[in-house]
Amino acid sequence: MKVTVIGGGGIGGVMTADFSLLEGVEVILLSGRSEKFKDVIRVVDMERCIEFDSNPITVTSDHKIAIRDADMILCTVPADAREECIEKISPFLKSGSYLGFVPGCGGSEFMCRELIDKGVIIFGIQRTPYNSLPIDYGKTYRCKARKRELYFSAVVTNHNPKIGDVLESLFNVPCIAMNNFMEIAFVPANAILHTSRVLTLFKDYKEGVFYDRIPFLYLEWENESSERLLACDEDLQEICREYNAIDLSGIRFIKEHYESNSAEELTAKLQSIPPFKTTVPPMLKTENGYIPNLNARYFTEDFPFGVVNLKGFASIAKVPTPALDELLYWFQSLSGKEYFTETGELGKDINNSSVPQKYGFATVNNIIKFYLR
């Protein structure tokens, strides 16, 4: 089986190394920074307390070489880079090709409408398979933890059995099919987790404000962030209720996912998760102190392709979302962007997001029909 991994970041690097060790699997990595890679990737696996090297791998920046003969393609690039990526690989995707997004949230399914009509099998994995990052990009990667099971769905769900078999052979963990791709799109993950926390940390930030240190993201998590996260999760549940013509029973919301019934319990839980303990928010060092790095994925992906995307679904269903709005309008004031106006209309920067409206969806029924293919 020929597998192509797109993106050489933390997830893509470890994925490529793992797959290279599987018998009968030929893996190729597509990276815009292919010159950074050698023939072998080293993985520092903290959970299993081992270090290992991949088998020799092929790395290319040529989309045709990477895509044309692949049996399975897994795209790990950030949501804000996916539209351009899809445009570049589309000429080499044939009917029956498998293209999966890791993770699957962020509007990738809308970006692939023409590919779906062409017969390309689009699917997404609900959450990332690893907590990992590059130590030395292209050479060494740290894997803090591995998921014990993965959840996934294709947009056209009758492909799920075949996809599940392939994913289990690659990741060597149970891979469980969701009811539909909407359960991938609405997963309460980084879109509300990261954004709730960075608002709490940087709510007073403006040009000229500096911080004297970089805090821990989760180890120093506090109840204000938990309360904000739970409020955003309530907004998301309200959105789901308006789309109840489709089965969304597979979504595990925040209290269930983190086994926490209150803000205090959620704070204690997030502080205690071992792989999270060393995670820090994206910040830059200046002569006067530290400032948030607004070019990091927490800002360029989690807001425009997370919060804004969810707001798009809510806007179509006419669902009030006070907690999501707090995140949205704070980010707009910080970034100078306008995705939604103060009165809830689409703003001038809406095309730099992945809201359903951008792709021609105007009603709840239109959206549900798309996900019930």
N, C-alpha and C positions, 0 to 999 in steps of 0.2 A: 504494500500500500504506500502510495506517495502522499505525504502530508506537507503542506506549506503553512508555516507560521509567519504572519505578517506583524512586524514590530519587534524590535530587540530590547525593549525595556525589561523591567523586573519580571513580568509574567511571561513574555515571549522568550526571554533568555532561558529561564528555567524549563519552560515547556519544550524548547528545542533540545536542551540537554537530555531531559527525560526521554523524549521520543526517540532520540538517536540510539538509546540503549535497548530498544525493543526489537525483537527478532521479526524480520519481515517488514519493517517500517523504514522507508527512505524519507528523511526529513530535509527540507530546504527552508532557510530563513530569508525572508524578504525584508531588507532594511535599507533606509535611505542613507545609513552610515555604515555600509558594508565594509568599508576600509578599516573600521575599528576592530573587526573580528579576526581571530586566528582560526585555525582548523578545529580547535578544541575549546569548549567552554567549561570552566570549573564552577561547581556549585558547592557552597558552604551550607549544608543542611543542618540547621540548628536544632530542629525538632528531633531528628534521628542521630544527632551528634556525630555526623560523618561529613567528610568532604569527598567529592568524586569528580571525575572528568567525563565529559561526554565522549562518545565515539566521534571520529572526524565528521564534521558537518559541512554543508554547502551553504554559503551566504552570498546573496546577490542583491543588487539594486535594480535589476532588470525585471520589470513586471511580467513580461512575456515568458521569460525563462521560468519564473517562479510559479506562474499560474497555469500555463497551458495544459500540462499533463497531470496536475494534482488531482488526487481522488478526494481529498479533504483539505479545506482551507480554513484556518482559524485566525481571525483578525483581532489583534490585541491593542491596536493603536487607540489613543484617546478619542472620545466622541467628537471633539472639535476638529479632528483630522480625518474622520471617516468619509465624509462626503467626497473629499478630494481623492482619497484612497480608492473608493468604489469607482469613481470615474476612471481612474487609471487602470484598474484591473478588469473592468467590464468587457473590453473587447476580447479578452482571452477566456472568459467564462462561457461555457457551453450549457445547453439544456441538460439537466441532470447533475451539474456540478453542485457540490456541497460547500456552502459558505457560512461559517458560524462566527458570531461576535462574542468576545470574552472581555467584560460581561456584556449581556445583551441589551441592557437599558441604554437610553440616550437617543432614541429615535432612529436607530439603524434600519428598522423594518420599513420605515417610510422612505428612507434614502434608497431602498432596494426595490421599490415598486415595479420599475421596468424590468429588473432582473427576475422578479417573481413571475411576471407575465411571460418572460422568456423561458421559464422552466427551471431556473436556478433555484436550488433548495436552500432557503434562508432560515437560519436558526440562531438561537442565542442561549448562552449559559447564564443562569440567573445571577450568580456571584462568582468572583474569581476563584480559581482552584488553589491558588497559593497566596500567602502573604510574603512577598518577595521584592527585592530591589537590587539594582546593580551596585556592586562595590567598585568595580572598574569596568565601565561599559564595554561590552563586547568580549570581555575576558573572564571576569569573575562575578558571580551573583550570590546573594545571600537569600536563602529560603527560610523564613522564620517558622512557618507552619503550613500544613497541607489540609485541605478540606477532606473530611471523612466520607462525604457524599456530594454529588453535584446534581443540580436541578436544571432542566433545559426544556426548550420547546422549539419546534419549527413553526413558521407562520402557517404553513399548510401541514396540519398536525398528523396526517396519515403517514408522514415520513418519520415520525418519532421513533418507531421500533428500530428501524435501520440505524438512525443516528445514535440512539442509545447504545446499541451493540458496539458501534465504532468508538464512541467516547469511552465506554468501559474498557475496551481493549487498549486505549491510549493512556488513560489516567489511572487505571487499575483500582477504581473505587466504584461503588454503586452509582449509577446515573439514572435519575428518576425523571420521567416525563411529566411536565406540567399539563394542565388542562388546555392551555392555549398560550400564545405569545404575549397576550396582554398581562399575564401573570409575571412575565419577565419584565415588561415595560414598567410596571407599577411596583416593583420590589422596593421596599423602604430601606435603601442602602445609602451610598455616599451622597446622593442628591439631597437628603435631609440630614444625614449624620455629620458629614464634614461641614456642611454649610451652617448648621445650628451651632457648631462649636466655634467656627471662625468668626461668626457674628458676635458671640459672647466675648471672644478674645480681643477682637479688633473694633468693637462698636464705637469706640471713641477715636478711632484712627482718622487722621487727615494729614495732608502735607505739612511737615514740620513737627509731627509727633513721632517720638522714638521710644523704643522699649529697651530696657537694660539687659534683657536676657531672652533666650528662646525657651518657652515653657514646654512641658510635655503635653501632648495632645490629649491622651487618655489617662495617664497616671495622675495628672492634676485636674482631671475632669471634675466639674462641680455641678450642684443642683440646678443652677440657672440654665446650663446647657441641656441638662436632662429634661427640665420643664419645657424648654423650647422644642426639643426633639420630639417629645410626646405630643405637643400641640400640633406640630407639623404632621405627625403620624395620624392624628385625629382628622386633620384636613384631608389627608390621602384616603382615609377610610370613607369620608363623606363623598369624595370623588368616585370611589369604587361603587358606592351605593347607587349612584346615578347611571352606572354602566352595568347594572345587575342583570341585564338580559344575557350577559355572558358569564360563565362560571369563573369566579375569581376566588373560590374557596381555598385554593392552594397557596395564597399569599400569607406568609407569616409576618404579622405586624410586629412593631417594636417590642411590646410587652411580652409577646409569646416568644419571639426570636431570642431575646436576651433574658427570658425567664424573670421578669421584673414587673411588679405590680404598682410601683410608685416611683417618683423621681429619685428618692433616696436609694431605693434598691437598684435602680438603673445606674446611678452614679457609682455605687459600690461595684456593680458588675463590670462596668466599662473600665474602671480603675484596676480591676483584678485580672483581666485577660492577658496572659503572658506575652503573646506576640505583639500586643498593642503597647506594651509598657515603654518601649524606647522610641515610639513614634513621636515626631515633633511637627508642628505646623510649618509651612513653607515661609521662611523669612530670609531677608538679606542683611548682611552686616554693612553698616556705613560708618563714616567717621564719628557720627554722633550717637550711634546705637543701632538697634535692629528695627527693620520695618517689614511689613508683610510683603511677600513676593507675589504681586498681582498677575504675574505671567505663569504661575504654577497651576497644575491641573485642578487644584481645589477651587480656583477662581475661573479658569478658562473653560473647564469642563463641567464641574458640579453645579455651577449656577446656570449658564446659558443652556446646557443640555440636560440639566436635572431639574432645578427649581422652575425655570422658565417653561420647560417641557410640560411639567405637571400642571402649571398654571394654564397652559394652553388647553389641556384636557378639561380642566375645571371651567374655563371660560366658555367653552362650547356647551357644557352641561349646565352653565349658570349656577355653579356652586360657589358660595363664598369661602374664601380660604385666608382667614386673617393671619395665621401663623406663617404660611408660605409667603403671603404678601409682605410681611415684615422682612423676611430674607430678601425677597425680590427687590423691594424699593431701597433697602439699605445698599444692596450690591449696585443698583443703578446709580445711586448717589456717589458711590465709591469709584465706579468705573467710568462714569460719564455716558453710559449706554442707556437706551430707552427701548426695552422690549415690550413693555405695557405702559400705557399712560396712567396717570393718577386716577382716571375714571374707568380704567379697565379695558380700554381699546388697545388694539395692536399698535405698538410703537415703531419708530423709524428703524430700529435695529433688529426687528423680529426675524429677518431672514438670516441673521447670524445665530440662529437657534435651530431647534428641531421640533417646534410645535406642530401639531397636526394641521393647523390652518395653513402653514407654509406649503403643504403638499395637497391642498385643495379640499380638506375635510372640513365640513361646516356643521354637521349635526352628529348627535350621539349615534343615531342609526347608521350613518355612513361609516363611522369608526368601528362599530360592532360588526358590521358586514365585512369589513376588511379583516378583522381578527377571526372571523368564523369561516374562513375559506376552507 
